[in-house]
Amino acid sequence: MDNTTNALNWFEIAVSDLDRAQHFYEAVFGITMEAMDFPGMEMRAFPGDGMNGKVGGALVKSEQHTPSATGAVIYLNANPDLSDALSRVEKAGGKVMVPKTQISPEIGYMAFFMDTEGNAVAMHSQG
Protein backbone atom coordinates (compact mmCIF):
# COMPACT_ATOMS: atom_id res chain seq x y z
CA MET A 1 0.00 0.00 0.00
CA ASP A 2 1.23 3.47 -0.86
CA ASN A 3 1.89 5.16 2.50
CA THR A 4 0.81 8.54 1.13
CA THR A 5 -2.83 7.45 0.82
CA ASN A 6 -5.49 6.71 3.42
CA ALA A 7 -6.05 3.10 4.44
CA LEU A 8 -9.78 3.85 4.22
CA ASN A 9 -11.21 5.71 1.23
CA TRP A 10 -14.97 5.02 1.45
CA PHE A 11 -17.39 3.64 4.01
CA GLU A 12 -21.02 2.60 3.90
CA ILE A 13 -23.35 2.38 6.88
CA ALA A 14 -26.18 -0.07 6.16
CA VAL A 15 -29.70 1.17 6.93
CA SER A 16 -33.20 -0.24 6.77
CA ASP A 17 -35.04 3.12 6.98
CA LEU A 18 -33.09 5.71 4.99
CA ASP A 19 -35.15 8.74 6.06
CA ARG A 20 -34.88 7.82 9.76
CA ALA A 21 -31.13 7.19 9.48
CA GLN A 22 -30.53 10.41 7.56
CA HIS A 23 -32.44 12.40 10.19
CA PHE A 24 -30.43 10.74 12.98
CA TYR A 25 -26.98 11.46 11.49
CA GLU A 26 -27.90 14.99 10.42
CA ALA A 27 -29.21 15.73 13.94
CA VAL A 28 -26.24 14.22 15.77
CA PHE A 29 -23.47 15.75 13.62
CA GLY A 30 -25.21 18.95 12.49
CA ILE A 31 -24.70 18.13 8.80
CA THR A 32 -26.73 17.96 5.60
CA MET A 33 -26.49 14.75 3.60
CA GLU A 34 -26.88 14.59 -0.18
CA ALA A 35 -28.78 11.93 -2.17
CA MET A 36 -26.62 9.62 -4.32
CA ASP A 37 -29.03 7.00 -5.59
CA PHE A 38 -28.14 4.21 -8.01
CA PRO A 39 -30.30 1.44 -9.47
CA GLY A 40 -31.17 -0.90 -6.60
CA MET A 41 -29.32 1.25 -4.05
CA GLU A 42 -30.38 4.37 -2.17
CA MET A 43 -27.57 6.42 -0.63
CA ARG A 44 -27.16 9.59 1.42
CA ALA A 45 -23.59 10.91 1.36
CA PHE A 46 -21.79 12.44 4.30
CA PRO A 47 -20.25 15.84 3.50
CA GLY A 48 -16.71 15.48 2.27
CA ASP A 49 -14.27 15.43 -0.57
CA GLY A 50 -13.83 11.69 -0.87
CA MET A 51 -12.73 11.65 -4.49
CA ASN A 52 -9.58 13.71 -3.84
CA GLY A 53 -7.66 11.45 -1.48
CA LYS A 54 -9.88 12.15 1.51
CA VAL A 55 -12.23 9.62 3.11
CA GLY A 56 -15.90 9.77 2.18
CA GLY A 57 -18.94 7.65 2.93
CA ALA A 58 -22.69 7.24 2.89
CA LEU A 59 -25.76 5.69 4.44
CA VAL A 60 -26.88 2.90 2.11
CA LYS A 61 -30.13 0.99 1.70
CA SER A 62 -30.07 -2.04 -0.63
CA GLU A 63 -30.60 -5.79 -0.60
CA GLN A 64 -26.85 -6.27 -0.04
CA HIS A 65 -26.67 -4.00 3.04
CA THR A 66 -27.82 -5.22 6.47
CA PRO A 67 -27.42 -3.10 9.62
CA SER A 68 -25.26 -4.80 12.28
CA ALA A 69 -23.89 -4.20 15.75
CA THR A 70 -21.21 -6.86 15.30
CA GLY A 71 -19.45 -5.95 12.05
CA ALA A 72 -16.62 -3.53 11.30
CA VAL A 73 -16.58 -0.35 13.38
CA ILE A 74 -16.00 3.05 11.83
CA TYR A 75 -15.03 6.17 13.73
CA LEU A 76 -16.71 9.35 12.56
CA ASN A 77 -14.96 12.69 13.04
CA ALA A 78 -16.54 14.66 15.89
CA ASN A 79 -13.85 17.34 16.32
CA PRO A 80 -13.23 19.53 18.14
CA ASP A 81 -15.02 17.85 21.10
CA LEU A 82 -17.17 14.74 20.66
CA SER A 83 -19.21 15.68 23.75
CA ASP A 84 -21.32 17.94 21.51
CA ALA A 85 -22.32 15.23 19.02
CA LEU A 86 -22.58 12.56 21.73
CA SER A 87 -25.05 14.72 23.67
CA ARG A 88 -27.41 14.58 20.67
CA VAL A 89 -27.32 10.79 20.11
CA GLU A 90 -30.17 9.81 22.45
CA LYS A 91 -32.29 12.87 21.56
CA ALA A 92 -32.07 11.72 17.92
CA GLY A 93 -33.17 8.16 18.76
CA GLY A 94 -29.83 6.37 19.25
CA LYS A 95 -28.17 5.01 22.38
CA VAL A 96 -24.77 5.81 23.88
CA MET A 97 -22.93 2.53 24.43
CA VAL A 98 -19.54 3.81 25.65
CA PRO A 99 -19.30 7.39 26.96
CA LYS A 100 -16.52 9.80 26.03
CA THR A 101 -13.31 8.00 26.97
CA GLN A 102 -9.74 9.19 26.60
CA ILE A 103 -7.59 6.96 24.42
CA SER A 104 -4.41 8.92 25.24
CA PRO A 105 -3.44 12.60 25.41
CA GLU A 106 -1.88 12.36 21.94
CA ILE A 107 -4.69 10.44 20.22
CA GLY A 108 -7.68 12.05 21.92
CA TYR A 109 -11.10 10.64 22.82
CA MET A 110 -13.59 8.08 21.56
CA ALA A 111 -17.18 7.05 22.23
CA PHE A 112 -19.47 4.31 20.86
CA PHE A 113 -23.16 4.60 20.05
CA MET A 114 -25.94 2.51 18.52
CA ASP A 115 -27.70 4.35 15.71
CA THR A 116 -31.40 4.14 14.88
CA GLU A 117 -30.73 1.26 12.49
CA GLY A 118 -28.94 -1.03 14.97
CA ASN A 119 -25.38 -0.24 13.84
CA ALA A 120 -22.58 0.12 16.40
CA VAL A 121 -20.66 3.23 15.37
CA ALA A 122 -17.88 5.19 17.08
CA MET A 123 -16.79 8.81 17.07
CA HIS A 124 -13.40 10.39 17.70
CA SER A 125 -12.17 13.87 18.61
CA GLN A 126 -8.98 15.50 19.84
CA GLY A 127 -10.79 17.24 22.67
N, C-alpha and C positions, 0 to 999 in steps of 0.2 A: 504494500500500500504506500502510495506517495504520502510522505509525512507533512506535506504542505496543504493537504485537504482534510476535511472533517471526516471522522469515522462514520458519522451519521449524516445523510443528506436529505432524507425525507422520512416522515413518520405518518402513520394512519391510525386513528383511534376509531375502533369499530363502534357503531351505534345502532340501536333498533328504532329509535324515534329521533329523527334528524332535527326537527324543530325544537324539541325539548333539550337535546344535547347542545344545539347552537345557543339557545337561550342561557343555559347553564354556563358554558365557557365564556360567552360574552359578558355575563353578569359578574363572574368571578374575576376575570382578568381585565375588565373594562376595555374590551376590544370590539371591533366589527369584523365579522367573517364574511367572505365572499363566496358565492356559489361557483362551483366548478363541476358541473354535472357531465357525465359521459353515459353512453348507452349501458344500461344495467347497473349503473353506479351513481349514487348521489353523493356529492362532496361539498363541504364547507371549509374553505382554506383559512388557516391562521394567517394573520398579517406577517409578511416577511418578504425576503428577497432570495428565495430558495434556489433560483436558477443561476445565481452568480456566486456559487461557492459557499453560500450560507445555508443553514438548515431550514427547511420548510416542512409543513405538514398540514393535515386536514382531518376533519371528522368524516367518516365514510359509512354509507349504508349500502350494502349489496348482499347478494346471496353468499359471497365468499368471506364476509366480515361478520364475526360473532363477538360481542362484548365479553370480556373475561377479567376476572380479578386475579388470575393465576399465570398470565402470560408475561411477556416482556414488559418492563417498566420504563416509561419515559419520564424525564424530568423537564418540566416546562419552566421557562425563565420567568421568575417573579421578582426581579430586581426593581428597586433597590432593597426592599424589605418584604419578604414573603408574608409577613403578618397581615398586610393589607389584603392580599388576595385570599389568604387562608380564612380571614374573618368573614368572607362572603360565601364560602363553600356551603355551609349549612343553610344559609338564607336562600341560596339558589337551588336547594334540593339535594345536595350531596352530603357526605359525611366525612369528617376529619378522622383519619385512622391513626396517624402519628402526628403529634403536634410539632411545632417549630422546634427543631433539634440542631444544635451545632455539630457540624462534622469536624471542623477544626478552624482555628482563627484564619488560616490561609485560604481554605476552601469555602467556608461560609456555612450556610444553614440549609436544611432540607425539611420537608414535611410530606406526608402521604395522605391522599384523600380518595374516596370512592365517588365517582361521578354519578350522574342520574341514570346512566346506562349499565352500571355494574362493573365499570373498569377501575382498577387500582392504578392511580396516576400519582406522580410525585411533582413537587416544585422545588426550585432551588433559588437562593439569593445570596448575595455577599453580606447583606446586613440582616 
